[in-house]
Amino acid sequence: MHRSVPDSRRAGLRRTAALVPAVVLLAALVSCTSPPDPLDTPCGVVVDGSGSGSSEDGFDAEAKLKSSLLPFLDEQGCGSVEFAPITRSSKSSPCRVADVDLDPPGNETTDRDRARAKARGVAAQRALEELECARTQDGSDVWGALDRISAAVSGDGGGDGGGDGSSAKLLVVSDFDQADKDFNLYKADLSTEQKRTSVIDTLVEQRGLPGLKDMHVYPVGLGMQYHGRPSESEDFEAFWAEILEGRAQAHVDYDYR
């Protein structure tokens, strides 16, 4: 004999059926609004204010900075960023801008992606401010700038640092033409491995090595002043490869070159 479902039970079933998709929707919303993984990579940006960085035919520092900085900060998961200029005396240069927290704190209502994008925009503006200041000074002390930025990202410099320096990633927007009052790389003979080694030995003895061990260095513009002179460019790049990878034990990547 057929028995009908009581009205009260039928109503309860309808409420349960209606509740199921609501629960699924709520779970989906919670999943979508879960906070993203934290950004904890300390990063550094070096900008070249020397005259060679304003060349229309060679290395354009501002154009290279604008095209590479935001992709670098985003793709490398940078959680903080420090800045350093290349000037005639980079370590003591008065050109300083504040570091930027690229993963600003928020609450459950914060749009983290938007907050991070805004912070990267602030970083881009400060990098241009650093470049503008660097261009008011002569010289091209790349060595000193590498020393300064490595100390800053590892917490040993003037900035707050970003944590574990060995995991740091550095964007160096420069043609790497070392030229200060004590040393001019353009005049050095880099034509053989033995001669390059001699030049490097002298520089290391005089200045020590930048603390780049295990950091990832992303050069942008390295050797561009030798455009059209491949043999000189190869010698120049071999010189810096030996310094960065061989001596300082950094990892060199050309993703943004």
Sequence and secondary structure as in RCSB ss.txt:
>XXXX:A:sequence
MHRSVPDSRRAGLRRTAALVPAVVLLAALVSCTSPPDPLDTPCGVVVDGSGSGSSEDGFDAEAKLKSSLLPFLDE
QGCGSVEFAPITRSSKSSPCRVADVDLDPPGNETTDRDRARAKARGVAAQRALEELECARTQDGSDVWGALDRIS
AAVSGDGGGDGGGDGSSAKLLVVSDFDQADKDFNLYKADLSTEQKRTSVIDTLVEQRGLPGLKDMHVYPVGLGMQ
YHGRPSESEDFEAFWAEILEGRAQAHVDYDYR
>XXXX:A:secstr
      HHHHHHHHHHHHHHHHHHHHHHHHHHTS      EEEEEEEE SGGGB SSS BHHHHHHHHHHHHHHH
TTEEEEEEEEESTTGGG S     EESS    TT  HHHHHHHHHHHHHHHHHHHHHHHTTS  B HHHHHHHHH
HHHTT SSS   S GGG EEEEES    B SS BGGGS  SSHHHHHHHHHHHHHHH   S TT EEEEESTTGG
GTT HHHHHHHHHHHHIIIIIIS  EE  TT 
